[in-house]
Amino acid sequence: MSRQRPPDRTGRTVLVTGATSGLGLASARALARAGARVLLGARDPGRGKAALEQVPGGELVELDLATTCTSPAAPTPARRPTPRPSSPTCSSPPS
């Protein structure tokens, strides 16, 4: 089985939920390698910071989708001028 190179994602902003492990972390790494600005959604700040070390140029967004309490704070890293996320990637299983 051959591995294809992912399409160029330069200029795109992607929010990846569940980005601290598993498919979310793998997706975040692949998207960063493809040139995307990657926002890593994480419930646990410690695990989020550890994931950041594996995603070049990634930005941490403390985000718990099980509660609306984090909703107002979540967009903070995304507030610098940029189009809204062009490819939201959700990989967290429902709680």
N, C-alpha and C positions, 0 to 999 in steps of 0.2 A: 504494500500500500504506500503510495507516494504522498508526501505532505506538500500541500500547496501553500504558497505564501499568501498571507491575508492581504486583502486590498488596502491601499494606502488610506489612512484615516486622518492625515494631517489636516488641521483646521477644524476638526470635529471635537465636541465635548461629549463625554460619555459618563453617565452615572451608573456604577456597578454596585448593586446591593449584595450583601453577603460576601464582601470582598476580602474577608479575613482568612478564608480557607477554601479548599475544594475548588469547585467550578468557578466560583466568583473570583477567587484569587488568580486562577489560571486565565480567566477571561480578561481580567484587569492587566495582567502582564502582557498578554498577546496584543491587546488594544494599544497599550503604551508602546510596544515595539513597532506597531503599525503607524505610530505618529499621533495618536489621539491624546487629547487632554483628558486624563482619567480622574474622576472623582470617586473615591472609595467609600462606599456607605458601610458603616460599622456601628454596631450597638456598643461594643466594648472598646473604649479608647486605647487601652493597652494593647489589645490584639490588633486594632487599627494601625497603631504606630509600628508594630512589628511587621504588618503587611506592607506598609509604606516603604520599608527597606528593600522589599522585593519588586516594587513597581517604580521604575525610574520616572521621575517627574510627577508621580501621583500626588493627589491632594486628599486629605482625610475629611470626611463629612460624618460627624457623629449623628447617627440616624437609627431610630428604633421604630420600625414600621408597625409595631404592635400598639403603639400609643401615639396620639397626636401631639403630645407634649414637645417632641423634638421637631415638629414640622416648621415652626417659625425660625429655628436656629439652623436647620439643615441647609438652606441655600447660601449661607454666609460665604463659604469659600468660592461659590460660583458667582458672586456679585461683581467681580471685575468685568469689564465690558467683553461680552462674548455672546454668541447666540445661545439659546436654551439648549439643553442636551439634545444632540441629534440622534443618539442611539441609546436609550435607557436599557440597561441589561439587568434583569432581576434573576438572581440565582438562589435566593434564600427560600428554603421550604417554609410553608406556612407553619406558624407556631401552634 
